[in-house]
Amino acid sequence: MWNWLKQFAKPSELRAAGVLGMNRRNYNIIAKHNNRRLFPLVDDKVKTKELAKQYGINTPGLIGVIAHQYEVKDIFKIIGRRKEFVIKPAQGSGGKGVMVIVGSESGWFVTASRKKVGYKHIYQHISNILSGLYSLGGRYDSAVIEELVHFSDIFKDYSYQGVPDVRLIVYNGYPVMAMTRLPTAESEGRANLHQGAVGVGLDIRTGHALHGVQRNKPIEKHPDTGANLMNIQVPYWKDHLLIGAKAFDMTGLGYLGADIVLDAQRGPMMLELNARPGLAIQIANGCGLARKLKLVEKYYPTNLTAEERVEFVLSGVDFEK
């Protein structure tokens, strides 16, 4: 938690506690373990979906892709009579540019935050995506239209108008740290910590809540629902970990973030992958990530299958003692 982090006054104390900083992440971890030629596999959501299908990883269904401005007029042919869908940039990050449509009323589309938008607004949003407004580096982009996730009722007391997700940090194929991100009114229904969502650290072996934070400050109850965050137990935990482990096999990235959602009908689904996952997960867990990565390098076996790596994580072996 933030109180845990504040106890370290000097950079040397942070390093001694195993806290991974931005520079160390970039130069000691990402630069060494993530070949840049592999980045497009996770930076482009269309490529990620295609690859996930080959590896048997469950993802939200793809409805269509708009890659050129002249195709924007075809958006309603693509969605047909669907009243629920998601529009997102293929190369977006941090949840930017994602429009979630949950229904329609009297000729208007209704977003996850209950805002009503018209055809013109959707056209403009897609045009903005194509222009690179939300993409990495401002590059020209494509708009991905995919099926809406209907999140499990298990989380209904822990989320406000949005879909909660699980972020896994995977190192050399092993899930090493996890948190769930819970939408709030402040985050406008998005599972984005920088926009005000709640982050809850999870025990990597059980999926049970450890600590909660919002805006880097400790929190025990959801700010909108009042639900006790410490009661969270993510179901199908082994399946969540298996998605993260398979993500390593399908991308070859030694250090990655896997974002997973729990659909009420289809179970855990990979939403997207990140070759440069953020470090706030350490605050949510009250634990330094660098120490976890060193344990993997020193003690964890190599040349195991994804299933075997997950079983190893679940086995409960604690090399820190």
Secondary structure, 3 states (H helix, E strand, C coil): CHHHHHCCCCHHHHHHCCCCCHHHHHHHHHHHHCCHHHCHHHHCHHHHHHHHHHCCCCCCCEEEEECCHHHHHHHHHHHCCCCCEEEEECCECCCCCCEEEEEEECCEEEECCCCEECHHHHHHHHHHHHCCCCEHHHCCCCEEEECCCCECHHHHHHCCCCCCEEEEEEECCEEEEEEEEECCCCCCCCCCHHHCCEEEEECCCCCEEEEEEECCEECCECCCCCCEHHHCECCCHHHHHHHHHHHHHHHCCCEEEEEEEEECCCEEEEEEEECCCCCCHHHHHCCCHHHHHHHHHHHCCCCCCHHHHHHHHHCCCCCCC
